[in-house]
Amino acid sequence: MNLRQALTHRRRNQIFHHISTRQQTYDVFINHRGTDTKRSVASLLYDHLYQLKLRPFLDNKNMKPGDKLFEKIDAAITGCKIGVAVFSPRYCESYFCLHELALMTELKKKVIPIFCDIKPSELNVVQADGRIPSEEVQRFNLALEEAKYTVGLAFDSEKGNWSDVVKNAVDIVIESLIEVEEDEERMLQPASNHFSYTHRALMQLQAPRKL
């Protein structure tokens, strides 16, 4: 291998390393129980946000074979701006759902709850086999308690229309992202009227909805 080939090989390895280690950032993390809502509200919400050129995260859309489950999801939550938690009858049976919610809560992410066929008062950790460590149960209960007292959207699948709840959720997501962008701008440039490209794009998305 000559010098040029060696340098090319080294540069290729550097690029691959950068791609594999960089943290992908998302606008919205969609937390949901797949067996309940992946084929309905979760996927519909993802598609609507994606069509608006936003960056939503949904596990089956953004993960690929070989990804480390906790590593990928934890990085997505850490890098996201806000979260949407789609609560459903079997949500609290899932360790992954509860872990995601707890991590968003611990990282002080704004979480928009959607209560699908379940009341906030019905959210409790399901500990049937005792496999969840007590410290994890405490984390999950704290996150659920916060969600119970957060204003969200309620939906009854027997009476409601999926498109309505998704549209309302999209509106709230856009408003929340604008708030996050404005807070970030104030922190970075407190004396400036400069707005980021993302903020301007979000304002354009929101404007037609107010007509």
Summary of the structure (lengths in Angstrom):
residues: 211
radius of gyration: 19.8
end to end distance: 65.4
largest distance: 70.6
contacts: 588
relative contact order: 0.12
helix: 60%
strand: 11%
